[in-house]
Amino acid sequence: MAAKAWATADKADKKAEGEIFFQNDSVSLCLLVQRRTKTMRVIDFRAGPTPAKRTFVLSLARREGVEKVYTVVERDEVSTWVKLGFTKEGNIPAFYKRSDAFLLGCSVEAQARVPAQSERRIIAPASRAQPSDPGSLARTVPRSSIASRSWLDPERLPDDEVDAPVDTSALDFAEKTLLRAKKHVKELAERALPAVKLTEIQEAATRKPLAAALRSGRALTAFEAFGRGVERRYFAATGRAGFELLASVESQPCFGNAFVEILSSPRNEGERVATAIALKGLCERLFADGTVGCFALAPSDDAGLATAFVYNGFRRTGVLQNHLVVGRERKDAIVFARKLANPGGE
């Protein structure tokens, strides 16, 4: 069966750009590869922590030059991916309308060094703050030190589920960014805020500013797909002093969720304020359209962008390590999430 699986893997079915499908008697997967950021999302159609699943995912990730692999699953599948060596990195409230999604990720390089979790050991993802010594990639961490961290809502993941590695330096750095953002939000409450116009635009209108942002190294995203079978809309915000902002929303109507992406970070105080106002208008549009919840990713060192999310009621629900590429630098990403509505009026 192994020979058959590898033969199929070499001829993986590519239905769309970045989508790779693989199926045999024990594994059925769709892999969404983002080559710009060297990340890959795993969509699993067959539950269970089979060794073949982990082997294939890592093999294809290395073949495609991927550095970070992650998956988005419901609660009952969290333990499966932890057993496969993935780390719980965050959650998205109301992702599935009435239930939450959980984000789990791993470093391909680190996973390649160590077999799947068979003992109470961990595989720590490589990050800027970690030493480069390969011996640091596998170490034992007391459960109590992990369970005490606030990176996940303890009401969503009880202590007896939290047995995955945590890069505490990444969490501490994100917390400092949030503290700066909260300080900026308090300052906004004491000042008059400018008007910002938000307009929905066609995809063609985004190509020129997107290309310019990528060339300059300011792009936080290239509006790559987060999921399958999604709808995408684009918005332009304008304000005084020449303020311009480009944003996109990827939504799954069946679940009522929305992934909000902002092309580039605010560069000064004026842009920081205008970005917060633009995001407010965008959230109001999503609410009017019946969106239940929305989420976003922002570099963990970007206090200006974090200010916009905190101002609009988003909260941090995770930190994805080495998940974003800004310019030529890999960065951790803060997961920001907000519930916009309560489905069914419950």
FILUM-814757 format. One record per residue (C-alpha): residue in three letters; x, y, z; chain. Coordinates in pm, whole numbers, plus 50000, padded with zeros to 5 digits. Last residue first. Layout:
<rs>
resn: ala, x: X, y: Y, z: Z, chain: A .
...
</rs>
This chain:
<rs>
resn: glu, x: 47028, y: 53246, z: 52059, chain: A .
resn: gly, x: 46922, y: 53485, z: 51784, chain: A .
resn: gly, x: 46972, y: 53213, z: 51525, chain: A .
resn: pro, x: 47337, y: 53303, z: 51484, chain: A .
resn: asn, x: 47472, y: 53560, z: 51734, chain: A .
resn: ala, x: 47631, y: 53844, z: 51542, chain: A .
resn: leu, x: 47961, y: 54018, z: 51481, chain: A .
resn: lys, x: 48189, y: 53788, z: 51677, chain: A .
resn: arg, x: 48545, y: 53920, z: 51662, chain: A .
resn: ala, x: 48882, y: 53763, z: 51595, chain: A .
resn: phe, x: 49246, y: 53872, z: 51578, chain: A .
resn: val, x: 49514, y: 53608, z: 51521, chain: A .
resn: ile, x: 49856, y: 53761, z: 51583, chain: A .
resn: ala, x: 50106, y: 53658, z: 51319, chain: A .
resn: asp, x: 50472, y: 53571, z: 51365, chain: A .
resn: lys, x: 50704, y: 53712, z: 51103, chain: A .
resn: arg, x: 50917, y: 53594, z: 50814, chain: A .
resn: glu, x: 51118, y: 53876, z: 50656, chain: A .
resn: arg, x: 51177, y: 53941, z: 50286, chain: A .
resn: gly, x: 50911, y: 54207, z: 50246, chain: A .
resn: val, x: 50649, y: 54096, z: 50492, chain: A .
resn: val, x: 50612, y: 53716, z: 50504, chain: A .
resn: leu, x: 50358, y: 53578, z: 50747, chain: A .
resn: his, x: 50328, y: 53250, z: 50937, chain: A .
resn: asn, x: 50653, y: 53224, z: 51130, chain: A .
resn: gln, x: 50458, y: 53137, z: 51446, chain: A .
resn: leu, x: 50082, y: 53177, z: 51449, chain: A .
resn: val, x: 49977, y: 53358, z: 51767, chain: A .
resn: gly, x: 49627, y: 53306, z: 51898, chain: A .
resn: thr, x: 49288, y: 53444, z: 51998, chain: A .
resn: arg, x: 49371, y: 53814, z: 52024, chain: A .
resn: arg, x: 49060, y: 54019, z: 52056, chain: A .
resn: phe, x: 48873, y: 54229, z: 51803, chain: A .
resn: gly, x: 48647, y: 54502, z: 51940, chain: A .
resn: asn, x: 48697, y: 54764, z: 51670, chain: A .
resn: tyr, x: 48961, y: 54966, z: 51856, chain: A .
resn: val, x: 49156, y: 54643, z: 51919, chain: A .
resn: phe, x: 49166, y: 54573, z: 51546, chain: A .
resn: ala, x: 49278, y: 54921, z: 51441, chain: A .
resn: thr, x: 49536, y: 54938, z: 51722, chain: A .
resn: ala, x: 49682, y: 54604, z: 51611, chain: A .
resn: leu, x: 49755, y: 54767, z: 51275, chain: A .
resn: gly, x: 49962, y: 55037, z: 51440, chain: A .
resn: ala, x: 50120, y: 54800, z: 51693, chain: A .
resn: asp, x: 50273, y: 54586, z: 51419, chain: A .
resn: asp, x: 50530, y: 54355, z: 51581, chain: A .
resn: ser, x: 50303, y: 54048, z: 51587, chain: A .
resn: pro, x: 50228, y: 54089, z: 51217, chain: A .
resn: ala, x: 49850, y: 54089, z: 51165, chain: A .
resn: leu, x: 49605, y: 53812, z: 51085, chain: A .
resn: ala, x: 49230, y: 53857, z: 51061, chain: A .
resn: phe, x: 48900, y: 53717, z: 51184, chain: A .
resn: cys, x: 48531, y: 53769, z: 51129, chain: A .
resn: gly, x: 48214, y: 53639, z: 51288, chain: A .
resn: val, x: 47846, y: 53593, z: 51213, chain: A .
resn: thr, x: 47827, y: 53768, z: 50876, chain: A .
resn: gly, x: 47469, y: 53863, z: 50795, chain: A .
resn: asp, x: 47538, y: 54117, z: 50521, chain: A .
resn: ala, x: 47465, y: 54407, z: 50758, chain: A .
resn: phe, x: 47728, y: 54268, z: 50996, chain: A .
resn: leu, x: 47983, y: 54254, z: 50716, chain: A .
resn: arg, x: 47909, y: 54613, z: 50618, chain: A .
resn: glu, x: 47945, y: 54732, z: 50977, chain: A .
resn: cys, x: 48275, y: 54547, z: 51004, chain: A .
resn: leu, x: 48403, y: 54729, z: 50694, chain: A .
resn: gly, x: 48303, y: 55067, z: 50834, chain: A .
resn: lys, x: 48488, y: 54996, z: 51156, chain: A .
resn: leu, x: 48792, y: 54881, z: 50957, chain: A .
resn: ala, x: 48799, y: 55216, z: 50777, chain: A .
resn: ile, x: 48783, y: 55402, z: 51109, chain: A .
resn: ala, x: 49075, y: 55204, z: 51252, chain: A .
resn: thr, x: 49274, y: 55255, z: 50932, chain: A .
resn: ala, x: 49211, y: 55630, z: 50949, chain: A .
resn: val, x: 49349, y: 55645, z: 51303, chain: A .
resn: arg, x: 49665, y: 55452, z: 51214, chain: A .
resn: glu, x: 49704, y: 55650, z: 50893, chain: A .
resn: gly, x: 49711, y: 55976, z: 51088, chain: A .
resn: glu, x: 49948, y: 55833, z: 51349, chain: A .
resn: asn, x: 50204, y: 55720, z: 51093, chain: A .
resn: arg, x: 50287, y: 55435, z: 50857, chain: A .
resn: pro, x: 49963, y: 55233, z: 50871, chain: A .
resn: ser, x: 50021, y: 54872, z: 50764, chain: A .
resn: ser, x: 49957, y: 54733, z: 50417, chain: A .
resn: leu, x: 49708, y: 54520, z: 50225, chain: A .
resn: ile, x: 49442, y: 54471, z: 50491, chain: A .
resn: glu, x: 49287, y: 54125, z: 50500, chain: A .
resn: val, x: 48958, y: 54025, z: 50665, chain: A .
resn: phe, x: 48858, y: 53658, z: 50673, chain: A .
resn: ala, x: 48481, y: 53631, z: 50699, chain: A .
resn: asn, x: 48253, y: 53375, z: 50860, chain: A .
resn: gly, x: 47886, y: 53295, z: 50800, chain: A .
resn: phe, x: 47942, y: 52921, z: 50779, chain: A .
resn: cys, x: 47761, y: 52850, z: 50453, chain: A .
resn: pro, x: 47846, y: 53201, z: 50332, chain: A .
resn: gln, x: 48221, y: 53129, z: 50337, chain: A .
resn: ser, x: 48390, y: 53467, z: 50312, chain: A .
resn: glu, x: 48715, y: 53622, z: 50192, chain: A .
resn: val, x: 48722, y: 53996, z: 50259, chain: A .
resn: ser, x: 48974, y: 54231, z: 50098, chain: A .
resn: ala, x: 49127, y: 54561, z: 50193, chain: A .
resn: leu, x: 49304, y: 54850, z: 50020, chain: A .
resn: leu, x: 49375, y: 55170, z: 50210, chain: A .
resn: glu, x: 49430, y: 55523, z: 50090, chain: A .
resn: phe, x: 49498, y: 55837, z: 50294, chain: A .
resn: gly, x: 49582, y: 56141, z: 50082, chain: A .
resn: ala, x: 49579, y: 56388, z: 50370, chain: A .
resn: arg, x: 49206, y: 56327, z: 50417, chain: A .
resn: gly, x: 49042, y: 55992, z: 50366, chain: A .
resn: thr, x: 49007, y: 55699, z: 50129, chain: A .
resn: ala, x: 48909, y: 55336, z: 50178, chain: A .
resn: ala, x: 48907, y: 55080, z: 49898, chain: A .
resn: phe, x: 48725, y: 54749, z: 49928, chain: A .
resn: tyr, x: 48754, y: 54408, z: 49765, chain: A .
resn: arg, x: 48525, y: 54105, z: 49781, chain: A .
resn: arg, x: 48605, y: 53735, z: 49780, chain: A .
resn: glu, x: 48372, y: 53434, z: 49788, chain: A .
resn: val, x: 48501, y: 53097, z: 49905, chain: A .
resn: gly, x: 48488, y: 52742, z: 49771, chain: A .
resn: arg, x: 48816, y: 52652, z: 49939, chain: A .
resn: gly, x: 48992, y: 52839, z: 50219, chain: A .
resn: phe, x: 49261, y: 53096, z: 50297, chain: A .
resn: ala, x: 49305, y: 53209, z: 49938, chain: A .
resn: glu, x: 49590, y: 53452, z: 49870, chain: A .
resn: phe, x: 49512, y: 53822, z: 49897, chain: A .
resn: ala, x: 49875, y: 53915, z: 49825, chain: A .
resn: thr, x: 49924, y: 53983, z: 50193, chain: A .
resn: leu, x: 50109, y: 54210, z: 50434, chain: A .
resn: ala, x: 50242, y: 54415, z: 50144, chain: A .
resn: arg, x: 50496, y: 54682, z: 50241, chain: A .
resn: gly, x: 50796, y: 54528, z: 50062, chain: A .
resn: ser, x: 50804, y: 54804, z: 49799, chain: A .
resn: arg, x: 50753, y: 54563, z: 49510, chain: A .
resn: leu, x: 50467, y: 54383, z: 49686, chain: A .
resn: ala, x: 50293, y: 54710, z: 49768, chain: A .
resn: ala, x: 50324, y: 54827, z: 49407, chain: A .
resn: ala, x: 50183, y: 54500, z: 49273, chain: A .
resn: leu, x: 49887, y: 54525, z: 49510, chain: A .
resn: pro, x: 49826, y: 54890, z: 49417, chain: A .
resn: lys, x: 49817, y: 54796, z: 49044, chain: A .
resn: arg, x: 49613, y: 54478, z: 49075, chain: A .
resn: thr, x: 49341, y: 54605, z: 49308, chain: A .
resn: ala, x: 49124, y: 54778, z: 49046, chain: A .
resn: ala, x: 49091, y: 54453, z: 48851, chain: A .
resn: glu, x: 48935, y: 54286, z: 49156, chain: A .
resn: gln, x: 48636, y: 54519, z: 49142, chain: A .
resn: ile, x: 48568, y: 54782, z: 49407, chain: A .
resn: glu, x: 48354, y: 54825, z: 49719, chain: A .
resn: thr, x: 48385, y: 55176, z: 49858, chain: A .
resn: leu, x: 48470, y: 55299, z: 50209, chain: A .
resn: lys, x: 48497, y: 55675, z: 50274, chain: A .
resn: val, x: 48681, y: 55783, z: 50590, chain: A .
resn: ala, x: 48572, y: 56072, z: 50812, chain: A .
resn: pro, x: 48820, y: 56191, z: 51071, chain: A .
resn: leu, x: 48802, y: 56118, z: 51445, chain: A .
resn: ala, x: 48776, y: 56382, z: 51714, chain: A .
resn: arg, x: 48999, y: 56298, z: 52008, chain: A .
resn: glu, x: 48982, y: 56149, z: 52357, chain: A .
resn: ala, x: 48871, y: 55798, z: 52270, chain: A .
resn: leu, x: 49160, y: 55772, z: 52024, chain: A .
resn: glu, x: 49412, y: 55804, z: 52311, chain: A .
resn: lys, x: 49262, y: 55501, z: 52482, chain: A .
resn: val, x: 49301, y: 55307, z: 52157, chain: A .
resn: his, x: 49671, y: 55402, z: 52138, chain: A .
resn: lys, x: 49731, y: 55254, z: 52485, chain: A .
resn: lys, x: 49548, y: 54938, z: 52385, chain: A .
resn: ala, x: 49776, y: 54907, z: 52082, chain: A .
resn: arg, x: 50090, y: 54940, z: 52294, chain: A .
resn: leu, x: 49964, y: 54666, z: 52526, chain: A .
resn: leu, x: 49883, y: 54450, z: 52225, chain: A .
resn: thr, x: 50237, y: 54480, z: 52090, chain: A .
resn: lys, x: 50375, y: 54381, z: 52429, chain: A .
resn: glu, x: 50148, y: 54076, z: 52431, chain: A .
resn: ala, x: 50274, y: 53973, z: 52086, chain: A .
resn: phe, x: 50632, y: 53976, z: 52216, chain: A .
resn: asp, x: 50534, y: 53769, z: 52519, chain: A .
resn: leu, x: 50365, y: 53512, z: 52299, chain: A .
resn: ala, x: 50665, y: 53480, z: 52068, chain: A .
resn: ser, x: 50899, y: 53449, z: 52368, chain: A .
resn: thr, x: 50673, y: 53181, z: 52517, chain: A .
resn: asp, x: 50723, y: 52951, z: 52220, chain: A .
resn: val, x: 50457, y: 52702, z: 52320, chain: A .
resn: pro, x: 50473, y: 52329, z: 52270, chain: A .
resn: ala, x: 50164, y: 52106, z: 52283, chain: A .
resn: asp, x: 50007, y: 51939, z: 52584, chain: A .
resn: val, x: 49702, y: 52155, z: 52645, chain: A .
resn: glu, x: 49410, y: 51914, z: 52641, chain: A .
resn: asp, x: 49414, y: 51841, z: 53017, chain: A .
resn: asp, x: 49419, y: 52213, z: 53089, chain: A .
resn: pro, x: 49084, y: 52277, z: 52923, chain: A .
resn: leu, x: 49076, y: 52424, z: 52569, chain: A .
resn: arg, x: 48783, y: 52656, z: 52502, chain: A .
resn: glu, x: 48739, y: 52791, z: 52854, chain: A .
resn: pro, x: 49118, y: 52827, z: 52879, chain: A .
resn: asp, x: 49108, y: 53076, z: 52587, chain: A .
resn: leu, x: 49434, y: 53021, z: 52408, chain: A .
resn: trp, x: 49744, y: 53242, z: 52422, chain: A .
resn: ser, x: 49690, y: 53299, z: 52794, chain: A .
resn: arg, x: 49973, y: 53076, z: 52918, chain: A .
resn: ser, x: 49919, y: 52882, z: 53241, chain: A .
resn: ala, x: 49854, y: 52556, z: 53058, chain: A .
resn: ile, x: 50202, y: 52564, z: 52911, chain: A .
resn: ser, x: 50399, y: 52612, z: 53233, chain: A .
resn: ser, x: 50184, y: 52349, z: 53404, chain: A .
resn: arg, x: 50251, y: 52095, z: 53133, chain: A .
resn: pro, x: 50625, y: 52105, z: 53202, chain: A .
resn: val, x: 50822, y: 52132, z: 52876, chain: A .
resn: thr, x: 51039, y: 51854, z: 52735, chain: A .
resn: arg, x: 51275, y: 51933, z: 52451, chain: A .
resn: ala, x: 51306, y: 51883, z: 52079, chain: A .
resn: leu, x: 51408, y: 52173, z: 51857, chain: A .
resn: ser, x: 51675, y: 52304, z: 52095, chain: A .
resn: gly, x: 51920, y: 52036, z: 51990, chain: A .
resn: pro, x: 51920, y: 52184, z: 51643, chain: A .
resn: asp, x: 52102, y: 52492, z: 51783, chain: A .
resn: ser, x: 51960, y: 52794, z: 51602, chain: A .
resn: pro, x: 51838, y: 52953, z: 51923, chain: A .
resn: gln, x: 51474, y: 53070, z: 51927, chain: A .
resn: ala, x: 51356, y: 53431, z: 51902, chain: A .
resn: arg, x: 51342, y: 53443, z: 51524, chain: A .
resn: ser, x: 51139, y: 53127, z: 51508, chain: A .
resn: ala, x: 51182, y: 52753, z: 51452, chain: A .
resn: pro, x: 50880, y: 52549, z: 51558, chain: A .
resn: ala, x: 50925, y: 52345, z: 51877, chain: A .
resn: ile, x: 50874, y: 51971, z: 51853, chain: A .
resn: ile, x: 50747, y: 51833, z: 52179, chain: A .
resn: arg, x: 50798, y: 51530, z: 52398, chain: A .
resn: arg, x: 50543, y: 51332, z: 52596, chain: A .
resn: glu, x: 50619, y: 51016, z: 52398, chain: A .
resn: ser, x: 50491, y: 50891, z: 52064, chain: A .
resn: gln, x: 50475, y: 51231, z: 51893, chain: A .
resn: ala, x: 50559, y: 51181, z: 51526, chain: A .
resn: pro, x: 50927, y: 51140, z: 51442, chain: A .
resn: val, x: 51180, y: 51428, z: 51484, chain: A .
resn: arg, x: 51406, y: 51608, z: 51240, chain: A .
resn: ala, x: 51154, y: 51654, z: 50958, chain: A .
resn: gln, x: 50912, y: 51814, z: 51203, chain: A .
resn: ala, x: 51158, y: 52092, z: 51283, chain: A .
resn: glu, x: 51220, y: 52175, z: 50918, chain: A .
resn: val, x: 50849, y: 52163, z: 50833, chain: A .
resn: ser, x: 50763, y: 52397, z: 51119, chain: A .
resn: cys, x: 50424, y: 52308, z: 51260, chain: A .
resn: gly, x: 50073, y: 52443, z: 51288, chain: A .
resn: leu, x: 49739, y: 52404, z: 51459, chain: A .
resn: leu, x: 49450, y: 52649, z: 51431, chain: A .
resn: phe, x: 49122, y: 52567, z: 51604, chain: A .
resn: ala, x: 48776, y: 52643, z: 51469, chain: A .
resn: asp, x: 48482, y: 52743, z: 51684, chain: A .
resn: ser, x: 48122, y: 52631, z: 51681, chain: A .
resn: arg, x: 47785, y: 52783, z: 51598, chain: A .
resn: lys, x: 47875, y: 52958, z: 51272, chain: A .
resn: tyr, x: 48164, y: 52725, z: 51178, chain: A .
resn: phe, x: 48421, y: 52999, z: 51237, chain: A .
resn: ala, x: 48222, y: 53111, z: 51542, chain: A .
resn: pro, x: 48539, y: 53189, z: 51742, chain: A .
resn: ile, x: 48869, y: 53136, z: 51556, chain: A .
resn: asn, x: 49129, y: 52951, z: 51763, chain: A .
resn: gly, x: 49501, y: 52966, z: 51826, chain: A .
resn: glu, x: 49844, y: 52803, z: 51798, chain: A .
resn: lys, x: 49785, y: 52440, z: 51893, chain: A .
resn: thr, x: 50108, y: 52269, z: 51787, chain: A .
resn: phe, x: 50132, y: 51989, z: 51530, chain: A .
resn: gly, x: 50327, y: 51667, z: 51593, chain: A .
resn: leu, x: 50086, y: 51411, z: 51449, chain: A .
resn: lys, x: 49948, y: 51343, z: 51797, chain: A .
resn: val, x: 49865, y: 51714, z: 51822, chain: A .
resn: trp, x: 49684, y: 51680, z: 51492, chain: A .
resn: thr, x: 49454, y: 51407, z: 51618, chain: A .
resn: ser, x: 49402, y: 51581, z: 51954, chain: A .
resn: val, x: 49257, y: 51886, z: 51780, chain: A .
resn: glu, x: 49010, y: 51683, z: 51573, chain: A .
resn: asp, x: 48721, y: 51694, z: 51823, chain: A .
resn: arg, x: 48753, y: 52072, z: 51853, chain: A .
resn: glu, x: 48693, y: 52150, z: 51488, chain: A .
resn: val, x: 48986, y: 52194, z: 51251, chain: A .
resn: val, x: 49203, y: 52450, z: 51073, chain: A .
resn: thr, x: 49541, y: 52316, z: 50959, chain: A .
resn: tyr, x: 49894, y: 52447, z: 50938, chain: A .
resn: val, x: 50221, y: 52382, z: 50757, chain: A .
resn: lys, x: 50512, y: 52628, z: 50764, chain: A .
resn: glu, x: 50832, y: 52612, z: 50556, chain: A .
resn: val, x: 50697, y: 52501, z: 50217, chain: A .
resn: gly, x: 50943, y: 52441, z: 49932, chain: A .
resn: glu, x: 50688, y: 52239, z: 49731, chain: A .
resn: arg, x: 50878, y: 51911, z: 49766, chain: A .
resn: arg, x: 50935, y: 51976, z: 50136, chain: A .
resn: ala, x: 50564, y: 52032, z: 50192, chain: A .
resn: leu, x: 50484, y: 51723, z: 49984, chain: A .
resn: ser, x: 50695, y: 51504, z: 50208, chain: A .
resn: leu, x: 50565, y: 51666, z: 50526, chain: A .
resn: val, x: 50200, y: 51611, z: 50432, chain: A .
resn: phe, x: 50265, y: 51258, z: 50305, chain: A .
resn: thr, x: 50442, y: 51139, z: 50617, chain: A .
resn: arg, x: 50187, y: 51299, z: 50851, chain: A .
resn: lys, x: 49894, y: 51134, z: 50676, chain: A .
resn: ala, x: 50072, y: 50799, z: 50641, chain: A .
resn: pro, x: 50123, y: 50788, z: 51019, chain: A .
resn: thr, x: 49742, y: 50785, z: 51068, chain: A .
resn: pro, x: 49608, y: 51027, z: 51329, chain: A .
resn: gly, x: 49235, y: 50990, z: 51249, chain: A .
resn: ala, x: 48967, y: 51177, z: 51057, chain: A .
resn: arg, x: 48923, y: 51161, z: 50679, chain: A .
resn: phe, x: 48857, y: 51472, z: 50471, chain: A .
resn: asp, x: 49157, y: 51668, z: 50601, chain: A .
resn: ile, x: 49224, y: 52020, z: 50474, chain: A .
resn: val, x: 49593, y: 52100, z: 50522, chain: A .
resn: arg, x: 49704, y: 52460, z: 50479, chain: A .
resn: met, x: 50047, y: 52522, z: 50330, chain: A .
resn: thr, x: 50290, y: 52806, z: 50386, chain: A .
resn: lys, x: 50586, y: 52921, z: 50178, chain: A .
resn: thr, x: 50470, y: 53285, z: 50200, chain: A .
resn: arg, x: 50484, y: 53346, z: 49826, chain: A .
resn: arg, x: 50426, y: 52979, z: 49746, chain: A .
resn: gln, x: 50088, y: 52948, z: 49914, chain: A .
resn: val, x: 49995, y: 52580, z: 49895, chain: A .
resn: leu, x: 49641, y: 52466, z: 49978, chain: A .
resn: leu, x: 49656, y: 52091, z: 50042, chain: A .
resn: cys, x: 49344, y: 51878, z: 50004, chain: A .
resn: leu, x: 49357, y: 51545, z: 50182, chain: A .
resn: ser, x: 49219, y: 51191, z: 50184, chain: A .
resn: val, x: 49437, y: 50932, z: 50355, chain: A .
resn: ser, x: 49390, y: 50563, z: 50442, chain: A .
resn: asp, x: 49287, y: 50384, z: 50122, chain: A .
resn: asn, x: 49440, y: 50650, z: 49897, chain: A .
resn: gln, x: 49370, y: 51017, z: 49829, chain: A .
resn: phe, x: 49566, y: 51330, z: 49749, chain: A .
resn: phe, x: 49447, y: 51667, z: 49623, chain: A .
resn: ile, x: 49670, y: 51968, z: 49556, chain: A .
resn: glu, x: 49532, y: 52322, z: 49542, chain: A .
resn: gly, x: 49777, y: 52609, z: 49479, chain: A .
resn: glu, x: 49635, y: 52698, z: 49140, chain: A .
resn: ala, x: 49330, y: 52481, z: 49090, chain: A .
resn: lys, x: 49241, y: 52113, z: 49063, chain: A .
resn: lys, x: 49599, y: 51987, z: 49103, chain: A .
resn: asp, x: 49576, y: 51607, z: 49137, chain: A .
resn: ala, x: 49881, y: 51455, z: 49302, chain: A .
resn: lys, x: 50084, y: 51252, z: 49057, chain: A .
resn: asp, x: 50389, y: 51194, z: 49277, chain: A .
resn: ala, x: 50152, y: 51136, z: 49568, chain: A .
resn: thr, x: 49971, y: 50864, z: 49377, chain: A .
resn: ala, x: 50294, y: 50673, z: 49331, chain: A .
resn: trp, x: 50374, y: 50730, z: 49695, chain: A .
resn: ala, x: 50041, y: 50584, z: 49807, chain: A .
resn: lys, x: 50068, y: 50284, z: 49580, chain: A .
resn: ala, x: 50414, y: 50200, z: 49713, chain: A .
resn: ala, x: 50289, y: 50233, z: 50069, chain: A .
resn: met, x: 50000, y: 50000, z: 50000, chain: A .
</rs>
